[in-house]
């Protein structure tokens, strides 16, 4: 554990109930944290890791807000379960300094890009390339697909293999969905030319070689991060001395005795 941040330090409200989700900005300097207040509303707060300062960005959301970020658009996507909404917000996380929105005091600001209607959204993840948002509804047991380029939710809706889904993770070719109530994880295939998830299998936690119950969360380490880690470890290992080439003694040529001519 590097650091634990008490909820009181976020200075959101005296009656904050819980933190619901978190997204660490690509720079690693700050985090966007969604929260819920009194079973009635929620919002997003920006927290800076170095000086532990923060400010509320949007506190008009419904309950159980969840957050994702698109590499393609540099927008933040927040779903809220009680108000059936997908809010698309811009802050300029990876743009130039001129692209970042600030107020008169120099604090970062959000700009509401648009609002979409989704039935009871409970979780959201981005495809690795940022082209699609996958939105999960625990209440309906469905997966909705939001196209970044088309700026709309697809008519193709996928029913989860088990009811009461929990969380998702997108690996690029697979979409994993947890089911805490059934102690299971369902797996879907996502093809390069088609964003619609296709069911492959459902794995019960009891079938895994670990002790696991109520799997409510899931994470994925990208191949790039794993490669970087391996490179880092390799750079710390001592470099072995080069193995000298073996010295080969020259093989003498065979000596042949002359054969005497036969006596007749």
PEKA-V223352 format. One record per residue. N is the residue number from 0. OMEGA is omega in whole degrees, 0 to 359 (none if undefined). BURIAL is 1 if it has 9 or more other C-alpha atoms within 8 Angstrom, else 0. Layout:
n = [N;N]
omega = [OMEGA;OMEGA]
burial = [BURIAL;BURIAL]
//
This chain:
n = [0;1;2;3;4;5;6;7;8;9;10;11;12;13;14;15;16;17;18;19;20;21;22;23;24;25;26;27;28;29;30;31;32;33;34;35;36;37;38;39;40;41;42;43;44;45;46;47;48;49;50;51;52;53;54;55;56;57;58;59;60;61;62;63;64;65;66;67;68;69;70;71;72;73;74;75;76;77;78;79;80;81;82;83;84;85;86;87;88;89;90;91;92;93;94;95;96;97;98;99;100;101;102;103;104;105;106;107;108;109;110;111;112;113;114;115;116;117;118;119;120;121;122;123;124;125;126;127;128;129;130;131;132;133;134;135;136;137;138;139;140;141;142;143;144;145;146;147;148;149;150;151;152;153;154;155;156;157;158;159;160;161;162;163;164;165;166;167;168;169;170;171;172;173;174;175;176;177;178;179;180;181;182;183;184;185;186;187;188;189;190;191;192;193;194;195;196;197;198;199;200;201;202;203;204;205;206;207;208;209;210;211;212;213;214;215;216;217;218;219;220;221;222;223;224;225;226;227;228;229;230;231;232;233;234;235;236;237;238;239;240;241;242;243;244;245;246;247;248;249;250;251;252;253;254;255;256;257;258;259;260;261;262;263]
omega = [179;182;173;183;177;179;180;181;180;175;180;183;178;184;176;183;183;168;186;182;180;175;178;182;182;180;183;183;185;179;173;187;175;185;179;180;168;178;183;186;179;181;181;176;177;183;179;190;185;183;178;175;181;173;181;180;181;180;182;182;176;184;175;178;178;191;175;182;180;176;185;185;185;177;172;181;184;175;180;191;188;180;173;186;167;180;180;186;179;177;180;185;185;179;177;182;180;182;184;183;178;176;183;180;178;179;179;177;173;172;179;181;179;177;179;179;178;182;173;181;182;178;181;174;177;169;184;180;177;183;183;170;177;186;184;175;179;184;182;182;184;176;178;183;178;180;180;183;182;178;178;177;183;175;179;181;183;176;180;184;179;179;178;177;182;183;180;168;183;182;184;178;181;172;181;180;179;178;185;184;182;177;187;174;177;187;181;175;174;183;183;183;183;184;185;179;177;185;177;184;173;182;175;181;180;180;180;182;178;174;186;177;179;182;184;181;181;181;182;175;182;178;181;180;178;178;179;180;180;178;180;179;181;182;180;181;177;179;182;178;181;180;182;178;181;178;182;176;179;179;182;178;181;179;181;175;180;179;182;179;182;179;180;none]
burial = [0;0;0;0;0;0;0;0;0;1;0;1;0;0;0;1;1;0;1;1;1;1;1;1;1;0;0;0;1;1;1;1;1;1;1;1;1;0;0;0;1;1;1;1;1;1;1;1;1;0;0;0;0;1;1;1;1;0;1;0;1;1;1;1;1;1;1;1;1;1;1;0;0;1;1;1;1;1;1;1;1;0;1;1;1;1;1;1;1;1;1;1;0;0;1;0;0;0;0;1;1;1;0;0;0;0;0;1;1;1;0;1;0;0;1;1;0;0;1;1;1;1;1;1;1;1;1;1;1;1;1;1;1;1;1;1;1;1;0;1;1;1;1;1;1;1;1;1;0;0;0;0;1;1;0;0;1;1;0;1;0;1;1;1;1;1;1;1;1;1;1;0;1;1;1;1;1;1;1;1;0;0;1;1;1;1;1;1;1;1;0;0;0;0;1;1;1;0;1;0;0;1;1;1;1;1;0;1;0;0;0;0;0;1;1;1;0;1;0;0;0;0;0;0;0;1;0;0;0;0;0;0;0;0;0;0;0;0;0;0;0;0;0;0;0;0;0;0;0;0;0;0;0;0;0;0;0;0;0;0;0;0;0;0]
//
